[in-house]
Amino acid sequence: AEYAGGASNVSLPSDGRKIILNASLTIAALDFDATCTALMQALKDAGGYVASTDLYSPSHEGARRSAIYELRVPAARYESFLQSAGDAGNLVNKQESTEDVTRAYVDVEARLKSLYLQEERLYAMMEQAGELETLLAIQNQLTEVQYQIESYTSQRNTYDDLISYSTVTVSVEEVRVFTEAPETFVDRVGEAFR
């Protein structure tokens, strides 16, 4: 059954929100090698990369090959990549999802800003500290603040990566023939009108 339309159906907001895009495609391939090659070319053209690959190539006669690719695609090229990937074979299924992480992202940035201010104050306090015990207490606080800064920075970097590079999972399944979708009542009525 051929899936109509390989391009994205996702409509993104234009107000600067932080959106993570994900998609999952299933592609049937008469020529498995050619389809996988075309898929990799589409990925290269989009400036993306392969995060993981799972290839199944059975050795017994008559068995069909399959592959599952987890691909990372620049968000700016997401729609054009989906179109090209769908054209690599016979697109039989496509699922898309978005995740709005704006609130969480803003929260992480606010926490980082607060932690950097705390770090500055602690450094200033260290310069003023006279007693060794006070200095050690300030250093302990500073170590905890710096640990939190590293943790929130890592979280922000993860969001940045997921926002700027969409994750597209593509399953390629080798087939002998493309099967047609069964004709529905609506199809028959439409044909009668034509």
C-alpha positions as CSV (number, residue, x, y, z in Angstrom):
1,A,0.0,0.0,0.0
2,E,1.6,3.3,-1.1
3,Y,1.5,6.1,1.4
4,A,0.6,9.4,-0.2
5,G,2.9,12.3,0.6
6,G,6.4,12.0,2.0
7,A,6.7,15.6,3.2
8,S,6.1,16.6,6.8
9,N,2.6,17.3,8.0
10,V,3.9,19.0,11.1
11,S,3.1,22.8,11.4
12,L,5.7,24.5,13.5
13,P,5.0,27.7,15.5
14,S,6.9,30.8,14.5
15,D,7.1,32.4,17.9
16,G,10.5,31.0,18.9
17,R,9.3,28.1,20.9
18,K,11.7,25.2,21.5
19,I,10.3,22.2,19.5
20,I,11.7,18.7,19.2
21,L,10.7,16.9,15.9
22,N,10.6,13.1,15.6
23,A,9.4,10.9,12.8
24,S,9.2,7.2,12.0
25,L,9.0,5.9,8.4
26,T,8.5,2.4,7.0
27,I,9.7,1.9,3.4
28,A,9.1,-1.1,1.3
29,A,11.9,-1.8,-1.2
30,L,11.9,-3.9,-4.4
31,D,15.6,-3.1,-4.7
32,F,16.9,-3.2,-1.1
33,D,20.4,-2.0,-1.8
34,A,19.3,0.8,-4.1
35,T,16.7,2.0,-1.5
36,C,19.3,2.0,1.3
37,T,21.8,3.9,-0.9
38,A,19.2,6.5,-1.9
39,L,18.2,6.9,1.8
40,M,21.9,7.5,2.8
41,Q,22.3,10.0,-0.1
42,A,19.2,11.9,1.1
43,L,20.7,11.9,4.6
44,K,24.0,13.2,3.2
45,D,22.2,15.9,1.2
46,A,20.3,17.0,4.3
47,G,23.6,17.3,6.3
48,G,22.5,14.6,8.8
49,Y,24.2,11.5,10.2
50,V,23.4,7.9,11.2
51,A,23.0,7.5,15.0
52,S,22.5,3.7,14.8
53,T,21.9,0.9,12.3
54,D,20.3,-2.5,12.7
55,L,20.7,-4.6,9.6
56,Y,19.0,-8.0,9.2
57,S,20.3,-10.1,6.4
58,P,19.2,-13.7,6.8
59,S,21.2,-16.4,5.1
60,H,18.4,-18.9,4.2
61,E,17.1,-18.8,0.7
62,G,14.0,-16.7,0.0
63,A,14.4,-14.7,3.2
64,R,14.0,-10.9,2.9
65,R,16.4,-8.3,4.3
66,S,15.5,-5.4,6.5
67,A,17.2,-2.5,8.2
68,I,16.3,0.0,10.9
69,Y,18.2,3.3,10.9
70,E,18.1,5.9,13.5
71,L,19.0,9.1,11.7
72,R,19.7,12.6,13.0
73,V,18.7,15.4,10.6
74,P,19.1,19.1,10.9
75,A,15.7,20.5,11.9
76,A,15.9,23.1,9.1
77,R,16.1,20.2,6.6
78,Y,13.5,17.9,8.3
79,E,10.7,18.4,5.8
80,S,12.8,18.1,2.7
81,F,14.5,15.0,4.1
82,L,11.2,13.3,4.8
83,Q,10.2,13.9,1.2
84,S,13.5,12.5,-0.2
85,A,13.5,9.5,2.2
86,G,9.9,8.7,1.2
87,D,11.0,8.8,-2.4
88,A,13.8,6.3,-1.8
89,G,11.3,3.4,-1.9
90,N,7.6,2.8,-1.4
91,L,6.6,4.8,1.7
92,V,4.0,2.7,3.4
93,N,3.8,4.3,6.8
94,K,4.8,7.6,8.4
95,Q,4.4,8.9,11.9
96,E,5.4,12.3,13.2
97,S,5.5,13.8,16.6
98,T,6.5,17.1,18.2
99,E,7.5,17.9,21.8
100,D,7.3,21.5,23.0
101,V,10.1,21.9,25.6
102,T,10.0,25.7,25.8
103,R,9.0,25.8,29.5
104,A,11.6,23.2,30.6
105,Y,14.3,25.0,28.5
106,V,13.5,28.4,30.0
107,D,13.5,26.9,33.5
108,V,17.0,25.4,32.9
109,E,18.3,28.8,31.6
110,A,16.8,30.6,34.6
111,R,18.4,28.1,37.0
112,L,21.8,28.5,35.3
113,K,21.6,32.3,35.5
114,S,20.9,32.0,39.2
115,L,23.7,29.5,39.8
116,Y,26.2,31.7,37.9
117,L,25.2,34.6,40.2
118,Q,25.7,32.4,43.3
119,E,29.1,31.3,41.9
120,E,30.2,35.0,41.5
121,R,29.1,35.8,45.1
122,L,30.9,32.8,46.5
123,Y,34.1,33.8,44.7
124,A,33.7,37.3,46.2
125,M,33.2,35.8,49.6
126,M,36.3,33.7,49.3
127,E,38.4,36.8,48.7
128,Q,37.0,38.3,51.9
129,A,37.2,35.1,54.0
130,G,39.9,35.4,56.8
131,E,39.5,32.1,58.6
132,L,40.5,28.7,57.1
133,E,37.2,27.2,58.4
134,T,35.1,29.8,56.6
135,L,37.2,29.4,53.4
136,L,36.6,25.7,53.4
137,A,32.9,26.1,53.9
138,I,32.7,28.5,51.0
139,Q,34.7,26.1,48.8
140,N,32.3,23.3,49.6
141,Q,29.4,25.5,48.6
142,L,31.2,26.6,45.5
143,T,31.9,22.9,44.5
144,E,28.1,22.1,44.9
145,V,27.1,25.2,42.8
146,Q,29.7,24.2,40.1
147,Y,28.3,20.6,40.0
148,Q,24.8,22.0,39.5
149,I,26.0,24.3,36.8
150,E,27.6,21.3,35.0
151,S,24.4,19.3,35.4
152,Y,22.0,22.1,34.0
153,T,24.5,22.9,31.2
154,S,24.4,19.3,30.2
155,Q,20.6,19.3,30.3
156,R,20.5,22.4,28.1
157,N,23.0,21.0,25.7
158,T,20.8,17.9,25.3
159,Y,17.8,20.0,24.6
160,D,19.8,22.0,22.0
161,D,20.9,18.8,20.3
162,L,17.3,17.4,20.2
163,I,15.9,20.7,18.9
164,S,18.5,21.4,16.2
165,Y,18.7,17.8,15.0
166,S,15.5,15.9,14.5
167,T,15.4,12.1,15.1
168,V,14.0,10.1,12.2
169,T,13.7,6.3,12.5
170,V,13.5,4.6,9.1
171,S,12.6,0.9,8.7
172,V,13.4,-0.5,5.2
173,E,11.8,-3.8,4.4
174,E,12.7,-5.8,1.3
175,V,9.6,-7.0,-0.7
176,R,9.1,-9.1,-3.8
177,V,6.1,-7.0,-5.1
178,F,4.3,-3.9,-3.9
179,T,0.9,-4.7,-2.7
180,E,-2.0,-2.4,-3.5
181,A,-4.2,-1.0,-0.8
182,P,-7.7,-2.6,-1.0
183,E,-10.2,-0.4,-2.8
184,T,-12.6,1.2,-0.4
185,F,-16.2,2.2,-0.9
186,V,-15.1,5.9,-1.1
187,D,-12.6,5.0,-3.8
188,R,-15.4,3.3,-5.9
189,V,-17.7,6.3,-5.5
190,G,-15.0,8.7,-6.5
191,E,-14.2,6.5,-9.5
192,A,-17.9,6.5,-10.5
193,F,-18.0,10.3,-10.4
194,R,-14.9,10.5,-12.5
